[in-house]
Amino acid sequence: NPVIVSDKADLQVAAEGVMRSAFGLSGQKCSAASRVYVHRQVKKRFLDLLKEKTLAIKIGDPTQQGVFAGPVINAQAYETFKRAAEQARAAGGVFVAGGTVLTEGDLAKGYYVAPTIVDGLPPDHALFKEELFLPFVVVGEYENLEDALGKANGSVYGLTAGFYSKSKKEIRIFLDGIQAGVVYVNREKGATTGAWPGVQP
């Protein structure tokens, strides 16, 4: 599920929406944001905000008050995470956050992984194409909205998609051009995720 962040976006809203959608429920939902295309002029600022929000996530026993992310579901998911992180490293990916399993203290008792943001991968890398079902998001950049839509639509599946921009013209171009079943614009509660308990009516 792709997210496009325009240079005309509210970057605080965009970073919050991407963080919640990519890492809520530990990324284990069909609507999780798995790739983000950011306008090159605002990419650094966006990544700084996304990193700050990601590092503030409380990870642990999801039955405890205030915990945002629990473990991944099983050993297979745990191994898939480690394999994806290794793939990213091998391709020269830059880890903005995460990339490791978590084994300190109580986190040693489950399949805990760090919410992960990877930048710098080639645009045709497998991690831009595969659904991992994990708290793992890859980031690319774009120069114009047509380019971004081409990248966003360049996948086998088109389940959900999100867009951030204050420009009504850009929003219309996105809505007309995106190929996805469910789309969201400027959604702070989740860039590509609608069904949050306690959020949707």
C-alpha positions, 0 to 999 in steps of 0.5 A: 500500500503506497503513500505519496507525500507532496511538497505541499503537505502538512508534514506533521500530519503526514508523518503521524499518518504514515507512522500509525499506518505502517506500525500500528498493530505492528504492521500486521494488517492488510492496509498497512502502509509499506512504501512512501514516495516523498517529494524530494524537496521535503524528504529530509524534513519528512524523514526527520519527523517520521523518525522522531515519531517512530522512536517514540513508539512504546513497544511491549505487551499489547495488553498493557496501557500505553503500548502501541506495538506488540510482537509479530505473530510467530517465528516465521514473521520474525524470520521474514523481518530479519531477512528483509532487513538483511536484503535492505542492508545488502542493497545499500539501504539506509536505516532511518530507524529500526532494522533489528530484533528486540531481545532486552528484558521482557522483549526476550519473551516474544517475537519483538522487532523494531519498527523499521524505516528504510531509505535509499533502496533502488526504486525497483527493489523487491521491498517496494513490491512485496507485502511483508505484513510487518512494521517495515516501511521503505521510502523513495522520492519523486520529482512530480506527481505523475512520477509518484503516481507511476511508482505508486501504481507499479504493483500487482495489488492495489488495496489501499493508498494515501496522499498528503497535500494541501493543493486541491488540484493535486488531490484531484490528480491523485484521486483520478490517477491512483489505482487502489480500492480504498483511498485516503487524503490527509488522514492523520489517524492512518495514511492507508488504514481506516478501520481503527477501533475507536476512530471510525464511526 
